[in-house]
Amino acid sequence: MRAHVDQDTCIGCGLCISSVPEVFEMNADGKAEAIADGPDDAVKSAIDACPVSAIRED
């Protein structure tokens, strides 16, 4: 599953990165971004865990 991180909403807490590092990384602006597809359950878990709902399924 592909994820998308809304850069205007992301607060850079890093929760998604710590839970699914193969899918998310921090960019130069200190915000998370999706860099790869990942397992559906892992991406959905990151979507549900995001404290500001910045991640969506793409």
C-alpha positions as CSV (number, residue, x, y, z in Angstrom):
1,M,0.0,0.0,0.0
2,R,1.2,3.5,-0.8
3,A,0.8,6.2,1.8
4,H,0.9,10.0,1.4
5,V,1.8,12.5,4.1
6,D,0.2,15.9,4.0
7,Q,3.2,18.2,4.6
8,D,1.0,21.1,5.8
9,T,-0.5,18.9,8.5
10,C,2.5,16.8,9.6
11,I,4.2,18.0,12.9
12,G,7.2,15.7,12.5
13,C,6.6,13.7,15.6
14,G,8.3,10.6,14.0
15,L,5.7,8.0,15.1
16,C,5.2,6.7,11.6
17,I,8.9,6.5,11.0
18,S,9.5,4.5,14.2
19,S,6.6,2.2,13.5
20,V,7.3,1.6,9.7
21,P,10.8,2.8,8.9
22,E,10.8,1.0,5.5
23,V,7.9,3.2,4.4
24,F,8.5,6.6,6.0
25,E,11.5,8.9,6.6
26,M,12.1,12.4,7.7
27,N,12.7,15.0,5.0
28,A,14.9,18.1,5.0
29,D,12.0,20.1,6.4
30,G,11.7,17.8,9.5
31,K,8.5,16.3,8.3
32,A,7.7,12.7,7.5
33,E,7.3,11.5,3.9
34,A,6.4,8.2,2.4
35,I,9.3,6.7,0.4
36,A,8.0,3.3,-0.5
37,D,5.0,1.1,-0.6
38,G,4.5,-1.1,2.5
39,P,2.4,-3.9,4.0
40,D,-1.2,-2.9,4.2
41,D,-1.6,-3.6,7.9
42,A,1.6,-1.6,8.7
43,V,0.6,1.5,6.7
44,K,-3.0,1.4,8.1
45,S,-1.5,1.2,11.6
46,A,0.6,4.3,10.9
47,I,-2.5,6.1,9.4
48,D,-4.5,5.3,12.6
49,A,-1.6,6.3,14.9
50,C,-0.8,9.7,13.4
51,P,-1.7,12.2,16.1
52,V,-2.7,14.9,13.5
53,S,-4.2,12.6,10.8
54,A,-1.6,13.7,8.3
55,I,-1.2,10.3,6.6
56,R,-3.7,8.9,4.1
57,E,-3.8,6.0,1.7
58,D,-2.7,7.0,-1.7
